[in-house]
Amino acid sequence: MAEVPVCPLCLRPIPSDVPQSRHHLIPKLRGGKGGPTVLLHHICHKTIHKTLRETELARNVNTIEALREHPDLAPFWAWIAKRPPGFAGKTR
């Protein structure tokens, strides 16, 4: 039986039946095409892109650690961590 992946941002499991997506640590439009990606809950991925611009992601927030610690994102990770893995509420 395969292990269920864990979102590296909210630390909740990502079962195969919940919305998920891959995040390019360096945005494709800023040179990250073909670069490393991470599997995230879709709501976590959407929150990144609603909060930060592609340039900021490419220059300053291009690691999991930087995303987890970013002051505009950290409160969301703490909040969403308390929700069930399939939670797909509206992003802010």
N, C-alpha and C positions, 0 to 999 in steps of 0.2 A: 504494500500500500504506500503510495507516494505521500511525502510530507506536504502539509499545507504551507505555502509560502507566507511570510510575515511582512507586512508593510514596514519598511525601515523608518518611516516618519511617525506614524501613530502607534506602531508596535502591535497592531491587531492582526489576527490571521486574515488571509485573503483566500477564502474558499473559491473553488472554480465557478460557483453559481452567483457570485456577486460582481458588480461592475468593477472592472480593473483596467488599468492602462499602463503603458511604459513611458517613463519620463527620461528624456535625454538630459544628462547632467549638464552638458553644454548644448544650448538650443541649436537645432539644425540650421537655423538661419544665421547663426553666429559661429559656424565652423564645426558643429557637433554631429553633422550627418555621418553615420557610421561609427560614432563614438559610443562610450558606455551608456547603457540605459539601466533603469531600475524599475521593477514592478511595484506599482502603488495601487491603492484603492482609487477609483476614478474620482471620488470627492476630494481626496488629498491632492491628486494631480490638478484638478480644476482650481483648487484653492491657491496653489502655487502660481498658476498663470493669471489668476484674477488679482493677485496681490503684487507680484513683481514683474517688471519689464524684462524682455529678453536680454537686453544689454546688461542689466544688473545680474541676471542669472548667469550669463556667460563670464562676467568679470569677477564677481564677488561671492556668488552663492551657487557654486558648481560642485559641491560635495554634499553628501547626506548630512554630515555634521553641520555644515553651514546652513542647510535648510532647516534642520531641527532647532538650531539655536537662533535663527533670525528673529528679531524682536517682533516683527509683524506677523510671523507664522507660529511661533512657539505657543501662544495662548490657544490657537486652533488645535494644535497637536494634543495639548493637554485635554481640551474639551472633547474632541472626537474620540480620544482613547477610551472614554467612558461609554461609548455607544457600541451597539452590536456590530459585528463585521459587515453585515449587509446594509447598514444605515446609509441612506443615499439622499439625505435632506438637501435643501438648497444651499448653495455656496454663497458666502457673503459677498 
